[in-house]
Amino acid sequence: MKPEKYDGLMNVLQYGALAAALALSCAAEVRAQDPTGPLTPPPEHDVHRVTTTQPTEAPPSMLPAEIIKSFAEKEEKFVRARVQYGYKKTIKLTEFGKDGQPSGEFQLAVVTVIDSDGKLYEKIVEQPPSTLHALKLSPEDLKAIARMPAYPLIPSQLAKYEMRYVGQEKVDEVDCYIFDAKPKLLERAHALFQGVVWVDKQYLEVVKTYGKWVTDLGDERSPELPFTNFETYRENVEGKYWFPNYSRSDDTLHFKESGDVPVRLVIKWSDFKPLPASAVPAQATPDAVAKPKP
C-alpha cells in the first residue's frame, strides 16, 4: 500500500471553480480525501490554534475584496516580524518501498546563528548519514528549498494575482474562507504563487496554503527533486504572529527498470526566538531568510 497523500485542493472539490482551475496541475500528484469531511492534516503535523485576542463574535459577512485586503495586510505584518526571529529548521526527505514503508531517508537540521561579522546564517546541527537509494541531494537542492517565500500575498504583490473566493471549510476545527490565487502574468525573474489560501473567518489570518511557485519557464523546483506543490500550516508565535511551521509535499519518481518510488519532503520550523536587533535585516522582504553559510 502506498503512503497516504494529502491534497487540500481535492478536499474542496464541491467548489467547481477551484477544481477546474487547478485540477490539471494537482490531481495526478495527490489522492483525494473524503470531499464531505474536514481537512485532515498529516499525522505527524501537530498545530494547536490559539487566538491572537480574546474570543469575539465572528465578523459579519464581508466582500471578498475586503477579506483579501485584511489578510494581506496581516501577511505583511507577519513577514516583517518573521525576519526578527531565529528558528530551528528540519528537512526530511523519505523514499517509500512497494510495501508503503520508508525505505530510505535523508534528514538535516539547521539553526539560525549570528556570525562574527553580525550576519545571520543557518548552521547545520544534525545530519545523520543518508540512507536514500533513488535520490541524492545537492547543495543546489537545499538552496532551492530555502528560497520558497512564505508570504506571497502581501499588499504590494496583490496586483499580480487574480484572487477568487471559492467557498468555506474547517481547518484544524477553524472555520475558514477559501481563496484561489493565480498569477495574472507569469514573470521570468520572480516566481509567483499559484494555489489556494485558507483564511480564518474570525480573525482574517491565513491558516494554511497549498500550491506551487511558477515562472514563465514553468514550475519552480529544485534541480533534482520532483516536488512542486506544498501544503503549509502556520504556528502562533508570541500570541500575535503566524509563522509557517510545517510544509509537506508528496510525489513519485518514475524509473523504467525499478518502477515508481513514492517520495515525501517535510520541512518543519520550531524554536522561534527573537533575534538581537543588530542581526535583523534592515528591510524585510517576502522571501527574506537566513542564508546557509558557505
Buried (B, 14 or more C-beta within 10 A) or exposed (E): EBBEBBBBBBBBBEBEEBBEBBBEBBBEBBEEBEEEEEBBBBEEBEBEBEBBEEEEEEEEEBEEEEBBBBBBEBBBBBBBBBBBBBBBBBBBBBBBEEEEEBBBBBBBBBBBBBEEEEBBBBBEEEEEEBEBEEBEBEEEBBEBBBEBBBBBBBEEBBEBBEBBBBBBBBBBEBBBBBBBBBBEEBEEEBBBBBBBBBBBBBBBBBBBBBBBBBBEEEBBBBEEBBBBBBBBBBBBBEEEBBBBBBBBBBBBBEEEEEEEBBBBBBBBBEEBEEBEEEBBBEEBBBBBBBEBEE
